[in-house]
Amino acid sequence: MTEPPSRPETAAKDSSRTPVPDGQRPLVLVVEDDENLRITLADNLEDEGYRVRAVDRGRAALEAIEHEHPDLVVLDIMLPDLDGYSVCRSLRQRGVLAKVLMLTARTLEDDVVQGFDAGADDYLAKPYRLRELLARVRALMRRGATRSGAPASALPGFAIDRDARTVTGAGGRTIDLTRTEFDLLVFLVDNPGKALSRDVILERVWGDDVVVDPRTVDNFVSSLKRKLGWTQGCGYAIRAVRGVGYRLERDDGSTG
């Protein structure tokens, strides 16, 4: 049995931010049959501020993905029933857009290629260093992470290509967005109708290891609306929610 990695010291958090409501914290599904590793990883992810669901079987993972819609799956390959490759292929065939970080002691090139071909977003060899794993989780979360079943684009009049990181408007016009503006747009699109606090937006778009004034969000939203050419009646609106942050909704005032 592989010994669990030693638990590192955690970086100091920015105490100026208000606590993130539980329902708005990213959900990570840990799929690992080694109990020591599963508990250690789940505990450290919770310490990082994520909600965590942990299972020890591939079929249990698919059931959890279907019902709980995690933002990211940390997926061991060597599982007792379905291996990680099969789990990853299955969730991609179902249209699940959650990020997948594969963990395995198998590090031959063919194994790595098989993992990416199955639909993994990243691949980490065992025994891993915990700080590196947590850094990879943060990086994947910053890639405009999406909820399971979220549409490829839900912004009227625009096509959003997540892989190419492009936004195209009417007549094929390319909207020139910065990396942060693109990530902000995708996060809003993936959470239609939800009042998102500035702190949640900062955590999901900028990352919880970056210290930024919460009012920076206001400047980026204004820039995003200007670049998209938002006008009343265009089909959508990014509305300010007093004392909270912002909400993306249909321009008629309905949500969803």
Secondary structure, 3 states (H helix, E strand, C coil): CCCCCCCCCCCCCCCCCCCCCHHHCCEEEEECCCHHHHHHHHHHHHHCCCEEEEECCHHHHHHHHHHHCCCEEEEECCCCCCCHHHHHHHHHHCCCCCEEEEEECCCCHHHHHHHHHHCCCEEEECCCCHHHHHHHHHHHHCCCCCCCCCCCCCCCCCEEECCCCEEECHHHCEECCCHHHHHHHHHHHCCCCCCEEHHHHHHHHHCCCCCCCCCHHHHHHHHHHHHHCCCCCCCEEEEEECCCEEEEEECCCCCC
